[in-house]
Amino acid sequence: MNSRYWSTDRLAELLADRLGWPPPVDCSLDESGPFTRDELAGGIDRDRFLAAVRRLNTGPGGEPWLDEPRLAQVWDAVTRIGDGLSSGNEDFFKLLLSGVVVDAPPWMQGARTRVVRLVAWDDPDANDWLVATHVPIRRPGYTGVPTVELDFVVLCNGIPFVVGACSGPDRTDGVTGAIDRLRVLSGERRLVPDRSVPGLFRYVQLLVAVDDERAKLGTVTSLPEHFAEWR
C-alpha cells in the first residue's frame, strides 16, 4: 500500500467501526466504487440523495409520498444555491436546517405546501451514511488538472458532509499541509494549475486534516489558524 494513504484508510476504518457505519469503500480509479468520477463533480450523489429523501419523508400512514415532480422540486432547490463557495455553503446550511418547501399532493389534508427534510437530525441511524476513500472527482469545464482525488469523504444521504485530507508517514508537511490541500481543493487557495472543485465544497459542512499524531477541524471558509484541534 502506498504510505501516503496509510492514515486515510486507518481513519476511515476507525469512523466506520466506532460509529457503526458500513466499511469504507475505496473509490480509486482502478477500483469499483459506488459512483463514477462525474457523479460527485456537481457536489451531491443525486440518486443516493433522492432515494434517501424519499425514504425519510413519509405521510400519515408511514408511506413515502414524494413523487417524481416533488423530488424534482427538492433537487432544484439544492442545486440552485449560490455559486460562490461561502454564499453557496451558507445557502445550503439553511436548507439543511429548515428543509425544502414543495407543493403538497392533492390528497394530503391541510396546508398547500409541505416541508421536506434532507437529513434525519433526530435519528442519525436513519440516514444513509457512506465513508469513501481515494475519491476521484472529474473537473468538467475547468482548466488545469482534469481529475483530482479526495483522501476521504463522508456522505450523508449522498451529501458530502465531511471531506478530509491525510498526511501519511512519507510526508513532512503534517497536518498543516493537509489543511493547505483542503483549501486548494475548495478554491480558497488558488494554485496553477488549478485543482479546485468548488461545486462540491459548497455542500461540505466539515473539513478534517489529519497526520499520524494530530487532527484538526474547520469549515470551508476557515483560515489555517482557525482550524481547531480534534480531541
Contacts in CASP RR format, 6 or more apart in sequence:
PFRMAT RR
TARGET T0000
AUTHOR 0000-0000-0000
METHOD contacts of the structure
MODEL  1
MNSRYWSTDRLAELLADRLGWPPPVDCSLDESGPFTRDELAGGIDRDRFL
AAVRRLNTGPGGEPWLDEPRLAQVWDAVTRIGDGLSSGNEDFFKLLLSGV
VVDAPPWMQGARTRVVRLVAWDDPDANDWLVATHVPIRRPGYTGVPTVEL
DFVVLCNGIPFVVGACSGPDRTDGVTGAIDRLRVLSGERRLVPDRSVPGL
FRYVQLLVAVDDERAKLGTVTSLPEHFAEWR
1 9 0 8 1.000
3 168 0 8 1.000
3 169 0 8 1.000
3 170 0 8 1.000
4 166 0 8 1.000
4 168 0 8 1.000
4 170 0 8 1.000
4 171 0 8 1.000
5 133 0 8 1.000
5 134 0 8 1.000
5 151 0 8 1.000
5 166 0 8 1.000
5 168 0 8 1.000
6 168 0 8 1.000
6 169 0 8 1.000
7 166 0 8 1.000
7 167 0 8 1.000
7 168 0 8 1.000
7 169 0 8 1.000
7 210 0 8 1.000
7 211 0 8 1.000
7 212 0 8 1.000
8 133 0 8 1.000
8 134 0 8 1.000
8 151 0 8 1.000
8 152 0 8 1.000
8 166 0 8 1.000
8 168 0 8 1.000
9 24 0 8 1.000
9 133 0 8 1.000
11 152 0 8 1.000
11 166 0 8 1.000
11 208 0 8 1.000
11 210 0 8 1.000
12 24 0 8 1.000
12 131 0 8 1.000
12 133 0 8 1.000
12 152 0 8 1.000
13 23 0 8 1.000
13 24 0 8 1.000
15 21 0 8 1.000
15 24 0 8 1.000
15 131 0 8 1.000
15 154 0 8 1.000
16 22 0 8 1.000
16 23 0 8 1.000
16 24 0 8 1.000
16 131 0 8 1.000
19 129 0 8 1.000
21 129 0 8 1.000
21 130 0 8 1.000
21 131 0 8 1.000
22 129 0 8 1.000
22 130 0 8 1.000
22 131 0 8 1.000
23 131 0 8 1.000
24 131 0 8 1.000
24 132 0 8 1.000
24 133 0 8 1.000
24 152 0 8 1.000
25 33 0 8 1.000
25 34 0 8 1.000
25 130 0 8 1.000
25 131 0 8 1.000
25 132 0 8 1.000
25 133 0 8 1.000
26 33 0 8 1.000
26 132 0 8 1.000
26 133 0 8 1.000
26 134 0 8 1.000
27 33 0 8 1.000
27 34 0 8 1.000
27 35 0 8 1.000
27 132 0 8 1.000
27 133 0 8 1.000
27 134 0 8 1.000
27 135 0 8 1.000
27 136 0 8 1.000
28 134 0 8 1.000
28 136 0 8 1.000
29 37 0 8 1.000
29 136 0 8 1.000
29 147 0 8 1.000
31 134 0 8 1.000
33 132 0 8 1.000
34 45 0 8 1.000
34 48 0 8 1.000
34 130 0 8 1.000
34 132 0 8 1.000
35 45 0 8 1.000
35 48 0 8 1.000
37 136 0 8 1.000
37 137 0 8 1.000
37 138 0 8 1.000
37 147 0 8 1.000
38 138 0 8 1.000
38 140 0 8 1.000
39 45 0 8 1.000
39 46 0 8 1.000
39 47 0 8 1.000
40 135 0 8 1.000
40 137 0 8 1.000
40 153 0 8 1.000
40 160 0 8 1.000
40 200 0 8 1.000
41 137 0 8 1.000
41 138 0 8 1.000
41 139 0 8 1.000
41 140 0 8 1.000
41 197 0 8 1.000
41 199 0 8 1.000
41 200 0 8 1.000
42 199 0 8 1.000
42 200 0 8 1.000
43 160 0 8 1.000
43 199 0 8 1.000
43 200 0 8 1.000
43 202 0 8 1.000
43 203 0 8 1.000
44 78 0 8 1.000
44 79 0 8 1.000
44 158 0 8 1.000
44 159 0 8 1.000
44 160 0 8 1.000
44 203 0 8 1.000
45 155 0 8 1.000
45 158 0 8 1.000
46 75 0 8 1.000
48 128 0 8 1.000
48 130 0 8 1.000
48 155 0 8 1.000
48 157 0 8 1.000
48 158 0 8 1.000
49 75 0 8 1.000
49 78 0 8 1.000
49 157 0 8 1.000
49 158 0 8 1.000
49 159 0 8 1.000
50 71 0 8 1.000
50 74 0 8 1.000
50 75 0 8 1.000
51 128 0 8 1.000
52 127 0 8 1.000
52 128 0 8 1.000
52 157 0 8 1.000
52 158 0 8 1.000
53 66 0 8 1.000
53 71 0 8 1.000
53 74 0 8 1.000
53 116 0 8 1.000
53 117 0 8 1.000
53 118 0 8 1.000
53 157 0 8 1.000
54 64 0 8 1.000
54 66 0 8 1.000
54 71 0 8 1.000
55 64 0 8 1.000
56 117 0 8 1.000
56 119 0 8 1.000
56 120 0 8 1.000
56 126 0 8 1.000
56 127 0 8 1.000
56 157 0 8 1.000
57 64 0 8 1.000
57 65 0 8 1.000
57 66 0 8 1.000
57 116 0 8 1.000
57 117 0 8 1.000
58 64 0 8 1.000
58 65 0 8 1.000
59 65 0 8 1.000
59 108 0 8 1.000
65 105 0 8 1.000
65 108 0 8 1.000
66 74 0 8 1.000
66 102 0 8 1.000
66 116 0 8 1.000
67 105 0 8 1.000
69 103 0 8 1.000
70 102 0 8 1.000
70 103 0 8 1.000
70 105 0 8 1.000
70 116 0 8 1.000
73 100 0 8 1.000
73 102 0 8 1.000
73 103 0 8 1.000
74 100 0 8 1.000
74 102 0 8 1.000
74 116 0 8 1.000
74 118 0 8 1.000
77 95 0 8 1.000
77 100 0 8 1.000
78 92 0 8 1.000
78 95 0 8 1.000
78 100 0 8 1.000
78 118 0 8 1.000
81 87 0 8 1.000
81 88 0 8 1.000
81 91 0 8 1.000
81 92 0 8 1.000
81 95 0 8 1.000
81 202 0 8 1.000
82 88 0 8 1.000
82 91 0 8 1.000
82 202 0 8 1.000
83 202 0 8 1.000
84 198 0 8 1.000
84 202 0 8 1.000
85 186 0 8 1.000
85 187 0 8 1.000
85 188 0 8 1.000
85 198 0 8 1.000
85 201 0 8 1.000
85 202 0 8 1.000
85 220 0 8 1.000
85 221 0 8 1.000
86 220 0 8 1.000
86 221 0 8 1.000
88 202 0 8 1.000
89 201 0 8 1.000
89 202 0 8 1.000
89 203 0 8 1.000
89 204 0 8 1.000
89 219 0 8 1.000
89 220 0 8 1.000
89 221 0 8 1.000
92 202 0 8 1.000
92 203 0 8 1.000
93 205 0 8 1.000
95 118 0 8 1.000
96 118 0 8 1.000
96 119 0 8 1.000
96 205 0 8 1.000
98 115 0 8 1.000
99 115 0 8 1.000
99 116 0 8 1.000
99 117 0 8 1.000
99 118 0 8 1.000
100 115 0 8 1.000
100 116 0 8 1.000
100 118 0 8 1.000
101 113 0 8 1.000
101 114 0 8 1.000
101 115 0 8 1.000
101 116 0 8 1.000
102 113 0 8 1.000
102 114 0 8 1.000
102 116 0 8 1.000
103 112 0 8 1.000
103 113 0 8 1.000
103 114 0 8 1.000
104 110 0 8 1.000
104 111 0 8 1.000
104 112 0 8 1.000
104 113 0 8 1.000
104 114 0 8 1.000
108 114 0 8 1.000
118 157 0 8 1.000
118 159 0 8 1.000
119 127 0 8 1.000
119 156 0 8 1.000
119 157 0 8 1.000
119 159 0 8 1.000
120 126 0 8 1.000
120 127 0 8 1.000
127 156 0 8 1.000
127 157 0 8 1.000
128 155 0 8 1.000
128 156 0 8 1.000
128 157 0 8 1.000
128 158 0 8 1.000
129 154 0 8 1.000
129 155 0 8 1.000
129 156 0 8 1.000
130 154 0 8 1.000
130 155 0 8 1.000
130 158 0 8 1.000
131 152 0 8 1.000
131 153 0 8 1.000
131 154 0 8 1.000
131 155 0 8 1.000
132 152 0 8 1.000
132 153 0 8 1.000
132 154 0 8 1.000
132 155 0 8 1.000
133 151 0 8 1.000
133 152 0 8 1.000
134 149 0 8 1.000
134 150 0 8 1.000
134 151 0 8 1.000
134 152 0 8 1.000
135 149 0 8 1.000
135 150 0 8 1.000
135 152 0 8 1.000
135 153 0 8 1.000
136 147 0 8 1.000
136 148 0 8 1.000
136 149 0 8 1.000
137 147 0 8 1.000
137 148 0 8 1.000
137 149 0 8 1.000
137 150 0 8 1.000
137 197 0 8 1.000
137 200 0 8 1.000
138 146 0 8 1.000
138 147 0 8 1.000
139 145 0 8 1.000
139 146 0 8 1.000
139 147 0 8 1.000
139 148 0 8 1.000
139 196 0 8 1.000
139 197 0 8 1.000
142 194 0 8 1.000
142 196 0 8 1.000
143 193 0 8 1.000
143 194 0 8 1.000
144 192 0 8 1.000
144 193 0 8 1.000
144 194 0 8 1.000
144 195 0 8 1.000
145 193 0 8 1.000
145 194 0 8 1.000
145 195 0 8 1.000
148 185 0 8 1.000
148 195 0 8 1.000
148 197 0 8 1.000
150 163 0 8 1.000
150 164 0 8 1.000
150 165 0 8 1.000
150 185 0 8 1.000
151 164 0 8 1.000
151 165 0 8 1.000
151 166 0 8 1.000
152 162 0 8 1.000
152 163 0 8 1.000
152 164 0 8 1.000
152 166 0 8 1.000
153 160 0 8 1.000
153 162 0 8 1.000
153 163 0 8 1.000
153 164 0 8 1.000
154 160 0 8 1.000
154 161 0 8 1.000
154 162 0 8 1.000
155 161 0 8 1.000
159 203 0 8 1.000
160 200 0 8 1.000
160 203 0 8 1.000
160 204 0 8 1.000
161 204 0 8 1.000
161 205 0 8 1.000
161 206 0 8 1.000
162 204 0 8 1.000
162 205 0 8 1.000
162 206 0 8 1.000
162 207 0 8 1.000
162 208 0 8 1.000
163 182 0 8 1.000
163 185 0 8 1.000
163 200 0 8 1.000
163 201 0 8 1.000
163 204 0 8 1.000
163 206 0 8 1.000
163 207 0 8 1.000
163 208 0 8 1.000
164 178 0 8 1.000
164 182 0 8 1.000
164 207 0 8 1.000
164 208 0 8 1.000
164 209 0 8 1.000
164 210 0 8 1.000
165 177 0 8 1.000
165 178 0 8 1.000
165 179 0 8 1.000
165 181 0 8 1.000
165 182 0 8 1.000
165 185 0 8 1.000
165 207 0 8 1.000
165 208 0 8 1.000
165 209 0 8 1.000
165 210 0 8 1.000
166 178 0 8 1.000
166 210 0 8 1.000
166 211 0 8 1.000
167 173 0 8 1.000
167 174 0 8 1.000
167 175 0 8 1.000
167 177 0 8 1.000
167 178 0 8 1.000
167 209 0 8 1.000
167 210 0 8 1.000
167 211 0 8 1.000
167 212 0 8 1.000
168 174 0 8 1.000
168 211 0 8 1.000
168 212 0 8 1.000
169 212 0 8 1.000
171 177 0 8 1.000
171 211 0 8 1.000
173 180 0 8 1.000
174 211 0 8 1.000
174 214 0 8 1.000
175 209 0 8 1.000
175 210 0 8 1.000
175 211 0 8 1.000
175 214 0 8 1.000
175 215 0 8 1.000
175 216 0 8 1.000
176 224 0 8 1.000
177 209 0 8 1.000
178 209 0 8 1.000
178 210 0 8 1.000
178 211 0 8 1.000
179 207 0 8 1.000
179 209 0 8 1.000
179 216 0 8 1.000
179 224 0 8 1.000
179 227 0 8 1.000
180 189 0 8 1.000
180 224 0 8 1.000
182 207 0 8 1.000
182 209 0 8 1.000
183 189 0 8 1.000
183 224 0 8 1.000
184 190 0 8 1.000
184 191 0 8 1.000
184 195 0 8 1.000
184 196 0 8 1.000
185 195 0 8 1.000
185 196 0 8 1.000
185 197 0 8 1.000
185 201 0 8 1.000
186 196 0 8 1.000
186 197 0 8 1.000
186 198 0 8 1.000
186 201 0 8 1.000
186 204 0 8 1.000
186 207 0 8 1.000
186 220 0 8 1.000
187 196 0 8 1.000
187 198 0 8 1.000
187 201 0 8 1.000
188 220 0 8 1.000
188 221 0 8 1.000
190 196 0 8 1.000
201 220 0 8 1.000
202 220 0 8 1.000
204 220 0 8 1.000
205 219 0 8 1.000
206 217 0 8 1.000
206 218 0 8 1.000
206 219 0 8 1.000
207 217 0 8 1.000
207 218 0 8 1.000
207 219 0 8 1.000
207 220 0 8 1.000
207 222 0 8 1.000
207 227 0 8 1.000
208 215 0 8 1.000
208 216 0 8 1.000
208 217 0 8 1.000
208 218 0 8 1.000
208 230 0 8 1.000
209 215 0 8 1.000
209 216 0 8 1.000
209 217 0 8 1.000
209 227 0 8 1.000
210 216 0 8 1.000
214 229 0 8 1.000
215 229 0 8 1.000
215 230 0 8 1.000
216 227 0 8 1.000
216 228 0 8 1.000
216 229 0 8 1.000
216 230 0 8 1.000
217 227 0 8 1.000
217 228 0 8 1.000
217 229 0 8 1.000
217 230 0 8 1.000
218 226 0 8 1.000
218 227 0 8 1.000
218 228 0 8 1.000
END
